[in-house]
Amino acid sequence: MASILPTHATAVLPQKTLTTKLTLFRHSLSRDNLILATILILLTIGMSVFILAPLFTMLLKSLQSNSGQFIGLSNFRDYFSSSAMWQSLRNTLFIGIMVTSLVSVLAFGFAYALTRSGMPFKSLFNVLGSAPILAPSLLPGISLIYLLGNQGIAKDILMGHSVYGPIGITIGLTFWCFPHALMIIKTSLRTSDARLYEAAQALNTSPIKTFFIITLPGAKYGLISAIIVVFTLVVCDFCVPKVIGGSYNILATDIFKQVVGQQNFSMGAVTSVILLIPALFAFGADRWVQKKQKGLFDSRSVAYIPQKNIIRDTLCLLFCTVISIAIITIIGMAIYGSFVTFWPWNLTISLHNYNFSQFSTDGWQPYFNSLKLGTLVAIIGTVTVFIGAYCIEKGRCLGPLRNLLQMLAIVPMAVPGMVLGLGYIFFFNTGDNPLSMLYGTLTILVINTVVHYYTVGHMTAVTALKQLPAEVEAISASINLPQYKTFFKVTVPVCAPAILEIMVYLFINAMTTTSAIVFLYGADTMPASVSVLNMDDAGQTGPAAAMAVMILLTAALVKLGHIGIGYWLETHTQAWRKR
């Protein structure tokens, strides 16, 4: 009997191991995992085709002649041997440093006043400080023409200097980049522990010293992130320099001139690769900042509530008032200019400039194209972004693929819009590519815009999903509830405010973007933002201002609707969580 036991045990053990493996295999082939795996594979293929392939094709094009022959680094040697190239590079760095410095100081002061003072009208200043994000980047350039141009109403302020150059570019980009920095710095200043300030007060530390040893160190990573974001936006934007830059060349405008003006696609690709370098550097620096940053607010922390201080609050009120007046002036001047019949010779107020059919055969069609583009990007982009983030964050299978997709989802943040658009030309506008039929259609505009703004939406969705208890999926699995039912019955209702925020973000950016799609539209798919650029190029400043104002008003209405619906969703979401 003793001799039989080992034989029996060795016969049973493989059978149990085989049963366990079969059970695990059947579990891995469950409907939930098959759905998740399919979505992950499709998203990975899509991101590879619409992000990596265009960038690789652009890099390959920079090593070829215009006829398609491989010439190695000859294009780069020719480019760097040009004195004009070095001048554009110097101009780009100068504008980048100037605007980044101005925006960082102004946004920090504004955010400090909103979060660390007891000044009145904070809600109003918060709205006014964020207003420039609703306007296309072309709008400040057009407004500055009316304000400080050769026929501007306030040109004497410049004391004989021309606004067409570094002065106009700096002012316009400062206006456009300000809300981006404000949002980041404001968030970092909000997370502070009141106990630190109480300790400083108990030690009789002066307010100035408290600022430098507590406030500034606590917000330093947010400030660094803001500096990186603003610098990237500045060096990669071509709209403001195109409208108000005159003959002052920067790298972004060089790409536009090489591709559109000279049809020199190889040199355009070279400039794009060079422009990609500071963007990648900024992206890497931002990732480093995110890793170094530590939570300064835990369960034992006490939220800081600023006390009333007449001197500080008055100074903050004056500072925010000056900044808000500047923002209102630039927006208001563009609106006023759009109603002037013919600047500066006929200042009669009329709707003449809004009759777009008088100035272009497209008429109002570009505006309706943008509405269609914004709606499709908002719907398709939100569904894609949120489902992709859910599969990455809550998936139970294909861990390496989920990690790969997470990396691909972050890549668009490091790619300037013009570089992505140019990559789409090289990849899709070729006869041997079966996807070439997309070129010039609304579909490619939708895909390009979703990809361009994918990262921010993805990060928003992941943040919302991380707030869900991990037990939700575990409980669903224990009661054999399909994960897709949990997704629709639990995840979507709880994350509804974040989903709405992603949708509004994508819609507004689809309405205002220019750089990423300026090379991709067709005769019937020209968006409103590109129409503004074309009308301004043709000297039709009034109609260009009118179209820019229509984009601004549409984005503002959507944002107002977002505030109302978002408040309702947040209220109902909190009630749902309590249940």
C-alpha angles and dihedrals in degrees: 000000000000090000092054096053098073091048091050092047093051090050094051097043097063089046092055091045091050091049091051092050092048090050091051090046092051089048091051088052094051118132092252094054093044090053092047093046092050092050092047093050093047092048092048091051091046094049091047093050097043100037114020099035096053091047092048091048090051091051090050091049091055087062094051136072121244088265091057099255117142109247101163116217095346092110090053092049091050091046096050092045090062117097089206090060092054090047091053090049092050091047091050093051092045093052091043093054094042096049094041091052094048095045094046093053095042095044093047092051092047093047091046090053091050096048108025105037138067095226118142128247095038093150091053093048090047090057094045092048091054095043098094091064089068093059127078112250088246092067098074090049091053092044092052090055089059093043106038106007126114089280095030122139093232102031092125089072088075091058095226097322119125122244089209099093139026093343094057094040091051094049094044096048092044088057093047098044097043098087093048091057092040094058093050097045093043090055092050093049093051094062101072132130115237090207091072091056091046090054091049090050091049089053091051092242112173118246091245093052090045089055093054098042100038115013100042097042090048092054099036097104092048089049092049091050090050091051091051094047094047094047090051092049092049099049092044100046119097102168099080094042089046093055103036105013098088110186093342102116127204130176095264093053090045089061091052093048093046094050104033101026104036102018087227098147096170093058089042088057091049091052089048092054090050091047089050091061098070090041091053091045091051090047092052091047091050091051089051091051091050091053093047094047115098130194111267095185122064137162092281095050123108119223113246114240113188117234123226114272117171098204096044094042092049092050091048091049092051092047094050091044092055092048092046092049090053091051092046091047094054094045093040093050091054090050092047092047091052090060097046109102097221120351123253101351100054113031094177112137111239144132091252094119092051091063090089094174088073092061103034138022087230093064111175093344095101090056092052089045088056091049089052092044092049093048094049093045091049094050102036094036095049093048092047095044096046097044090046092050090047093052091049096045102035102026120122100200143049096034096178091051091050090052090049092050090049089057093047091050090060096048097081090063089067096048119086115228096243091050091052092047092050090049088055090055093054094044104039102029095071127101096225093058111091088209092059088101087075093064113110093011130114088247094067090047089054093047093046093049094047090050093045093055098030098108099060092047090047093051091048091051094047091050091052093046092050089060091062115095112256088225091073094078092038093054091046090053092048092056092042093245109159112248093233089060090051088050094055098036100041115009100046096047093048094045094043094112091053091046090053091048091053091048094051092044092054094045095051093046091047088055095048104034120109112152098064097048103032090100099040111056124104133215092274099035104055108142124220095252091057089045088057089053093048094047091049089050088054091053093253096131095158096055090042089055090048093053091046089051090051089054090048094049092047092050091047092052091050090049092050089050089049091055093051097043091041092056091050092048093047091052093049092043091055090049090049091051091052090055 
